């Protein structure tokens, strides 16, 4: 697919375009991995701190444990 990007150009330019895409795509793949790791270690802690109040509010709104348990017959 990347080799087809050079079609329609003169031979020398076609070879340069094809060689460029063959040499560059691994760097893009590595860059995507590095950026995603960076987001994980930078963006996730920031969001964790920003949404801390939301987690606290919803943590307190658990249903009462006795409301979940089935009724036990009394003797």
Backbone torsions as a table, in degrees:
resi	resn	phi	psi	omega
1	UNK	NA	-44.7	179.3
2	UNK	-67.1	-32.2	-179.8
3	UNK	-67.9	-27.3	-179.7
4	UNK	-71.5	-15.6	179.6
5	UNK	-68.3	-18.1	179.0
6	UNK	-91.5	-3.2	-178.9
7	UNK	-66.4	143.1	177.6
8	UNK	91.9	-4.8	178.3
9	UNK	-101.9	161.1	172.9
10	UNK	-58.7	159.8	-170.1
11	UNK	-57.0	-47.4	-176.3
12	UNK	-66.3	-43.8	179.2
13	UNK	-66.6	-38.4	178.1
14	UNK	-60.6	-43.4	179.9
15	UNK	-66.1	-38.7	178.0
16	UNK	-64.8	-43.4	179.9
17	UNK	-64.7	-46.1	-179.5
18	UNK	-64.7	-42.3	178.1
19	UNK	-64.3	-39.6	177.8
20	UNK	-59.6	-47.6	-178.1
21	UNK	-69.6	-32.6	177.7
22	UNK	-71.0	-32.3	-179.9
23	UNK	-83.4	-29.0	-171.2
24	UNK	-88.9	-29.7	-171.8
25	UNK	-61.9	-32.3	176.4
26	UNK	-64.5	-33.1	178.7
27	UNK	-66.9	-35.4	176.5
28	UNK	-66.3	-40.0	179.2
29	UNK	-63.2	-43.3	178.8
30	UNK	-66.9	-39.0	179.6
31	UNK	-62.7	-39.7	178.6
32	UNK	-62.9	-41.7	179.8
33	UNK	-66.6	-43.8	-179.1
34	UNK	-64.9	-42.3	179.6
35	UNK	-66.2	-39.8	179.5
36	UNK	-66.2	-37.0	176.0
37	UNK	-66.8	-40.1	177.8
38	UNK	-61.7	-43.7	177.5
39	UNK	-61.9	-38.3	-178.0
40	UNK	-63.7	-41.0	-176.7
41	UNK	-88.1	-13.9	-179.4
42	UNK	-108.0	-51.5	-174.1
43	UNK	-75.0	-39.5	-177.6
44	UNK	-61.3	-46.2	177.2
45	UNK	-62.8	-35.2	178.3
46	UNK	-64.4	-46.3	178.0
47	UNK	-65.1	-35.4	178.4
48	UNK	-60.4	-43.1	179.5
49	UNK	-72.1	-40.5	-178.5
50	UNK	-64.8	-36.9	-177.0
51	UNK	-96.4	12.8	177.7
52	UNK	-57.8	-44.2	178.8
53	UNK	-60.9	-35.8	179.6
54	UNK	-65.6	-41.8	178.8
55	UNK	-63.7	-39.0	-179.3
56	UNK	-66.1	-41.8	-178.9
57	UNK	-64.0	-46.6	-177.1
58	UNK	-75.7	-21.1	176.2
59	UNK	-68.3	-34.8	-179.5
60	UNK	-78.8	-11.6	-175.6
61	UNK	-98.2	32.5	175.8
62	UNK	-72.8	147.4	176.3
63	UNK	-66.7	153.3	179.8
64	UNK	-65.0	136.3	-176.9
65	UNK	-60.9	-35.7	-178.2
66	UNK	-69.5	-23.7	178.9
67	UNK	-74.9	-22.8	-179.9
68	UNK	-84.4	-35.2	-177.0
69	UNK	-68.5	142.3	177.6
70	UNK	-69.4	155.3	179.8
71	UNK	-66.7	134.2	176.7
72	UNK	-101.9	136.1	-179.4
73	UNK	-67.0	137.7	177.4
74	UNK	-94.7	146.4	-179.2
75	UNK	-107.7	NA	NA
